[in-house]
Amino acid sequence: MSRSRQAALLARHLAEVTDVEVGLYYDTGARWIAMWADGPLQEEMRAHLGAALAGHHCVDMRDREIDCHRSTSQRAWAARAIASRREGTLGAAIAEGAAHRRSLGVGMPRPGVHGPTHTHEYYALLRHVDDLCRGTAYPERASAPEDEPLIGQLLAAGTRDHANNSRPTVSEYDMATALLAAGQAPAGDRPSKLTVHRASEEGRWGGVARTTTQPPGRSRLLPARRRHERRQGRAPHSDRGGRQAR
């Protein structure tokens, strides 16, 4: 059996045991890349990979260097944000993260054609939820049944049409704006639903203006793609790791 055929069988096996779609792609030399969205953590996938390579069906893949790359979806971002909001940890994490940025003297991006100047709270929220996505297995799954309706509402709040894209796109940037607007409303005025209200060409969510020039949604299933566009003042991160197949 060819190595390419064994790689396809290995990817299919990993998909079956983890219940997520897994791709195993040749890179260069002896290097391959296993890629999947959401689902198990990297160390969990490496354990499944090691068990599979120890079997008798993928012997030609044992001497290959297989890197692992887990990406996360907008659905995962929304699910982690809503879970943190329900658990009461979201506000504290935002406040702590914003205070830390200010203590370090982190500067804010200059306003311009790429969008408005956001607050330290905005960037702290993005960082907090990204960290939750990175450290949670199957982050796309609702942590509690009552989270499901709010996850849908937050995804809708982060969806917009773009002139250069025929499909509506979902952005965590817009979802972050929506969450901050809901959190800043007076307690008696806070809406029971996370909804979008567009009042002009720029659009408004919960009375907070936002532009239409934020970057469209992008594929998260690409190796070495740094997820730090428009997030100045924070270190980029990657969910990529590697292992040497034995």
Order of alpha helices (4+ residues) and beta strands (2+ residues): alpha-beta-beta-alpha-beta-alpha-alpha-alpha-alpha-beta-beta-alpha-beta-beta-beta
